[in-house]
Amino acid sequence: MSKSKTPRALKDNEAKAVARMLRVSPQKLNLLAQLIRGKKVATALADLEFSQKRISGDVRKTLESAIANAENNHSLDVDDLIVAEAHVGKALVMKRFHARARGRAGRVEKPFSNLTIVVREVQAKSA
C-alpha cells in the first residue's frame, strides 16, 4: 500500500545533473552555460577546459556528472551525447555590509546560483 513510483521527468535518451549553491552570480554562470549549450559533449568539455572563467571547473564537473549519469544509469552512448539544455537559476543571496565614509554602510550582495545540465543522445548521421 505504498505510493506508486514518480514517473521519470526526462525522456529515455536524456540524463541530467544539477549543481546547487555555486558561489557565482547567475549572470556570470549563464555566460558559460551559453558557451556549451547545443554542442557535443567532447567539444563542450574542451571549451570548459580552456576557459579563463573561475567557475568553469565547477561547470565542467557538472557536465562530467551528467555524462556519467547517462552512461551508467541510462546506458547511453557517450560519443553520441550533446548538451541539450544548460540553464541557470538563482539561489540565495548573502547580504553583507561594507564600512563607508562618515559612519555609513554600503550593502554587498553575494549571490549563489544553481546549474542544471541535460545531455541527450542523438543518433549519428549516416552519410
N, C-alpha and C positions, 0 to 999 in steps of 0.2 A: 504493500500500500504506500509506496513512495511516489514522488512526482516523476513524471516522465522526463527523460534527459532533454536539455535545451538543444534545439536544432542548431547546427553549425551556421554561423553568420556568413562565412565566406563560401565561395564555390569550391568544387573539388580540386580545381587546378590552381588554387591560391593558398598562400600561407602568409602570416604576418608576425611582426614583432613590435613591441611597444617599449619605448624608453621614457620613463617618467622622471620628473623633477630634475631636468637638466639645467644647470646653472648658467643660462644664457637667455637673452630676450627672444621672444618668438620671431621678431622681425629679422634678427641675425641668423637664427636657425633656419628660417624659411629660405634664405639665400642658398644654403646647402641642399635643402630639400628640392628646390628648383633645379639645382645642378644635376641631380641624379634621376629625377622623375622621367619615366619613359625609356630609360636606357637599359641595355643588357647589364646583368649584374657584374660581369667581369669589367666592363667599361666603367661602371659606377664605382666599383672598388678602387680602380686605378685613379679615377678622378679625386676620390676622397684621400687616397694615399698621398697625393702630391698637392693637396690643397693647403694653403697657408693659414686657414682659419683654425683657431684654437679648439673649437668644438668638433672639428672634422673627425677626430679619433673616436668620439662617442657615437657619431652618426655611422661611422664605418663598423663599429662594434654592433650596433643595432641591425645594420644591413646583413652582417655576417650571421647574426642570430636568426633573422628571417630566412636566410638561405639554409641554415642548419635545420630549422623547423620544417621547411619544405622538403628537404632531403630525408630526414629521419622520421618525422611524424606523418608525412603525407606521401612519401615515396615519389617525389617529383624529380625530374632530371635537372641537375644544376646547370647544365650547358644551355638549356632552353628557357631559363628564367629571365624575366625582365622586371624592372621596378614599376609595378602598375600604379601604385599610389605612394606618396610620401607627403603626409600632412602634419602640420604643426598646430598645437593647441596651447592655450595659456594654462599655467598652473598658478601657484600662489605668488604673491609679491611681498618680499620682506621690506618693511619700511624702516629706514634708519634716518638719523639726523646728523647733520654736519654743522659744526660751530661756524657762525659767520660773524661779521663785524657788529659792534655795538649791541652785543647780547642777543642777537637774533639767531635763528637756526634755519638751515636750508634742508629741505627734505630730499633724501636719497632713496630711490626705489631700486630694489634688486630683484628683478623678475626671474621666474623659473618657467620652463617650457616642457611640454610633452611632445614626443615624436612617435608617429605611427608609420611603419613601412610595410606595405603589402607587395609581395612578389607573386607573379603569375607565370605559369608555364605556357609558352606559346610553341606551336609546332613549327619546326624549321621548314622554311620554304624550299620545296624541292624544285629545282630548275631543270 
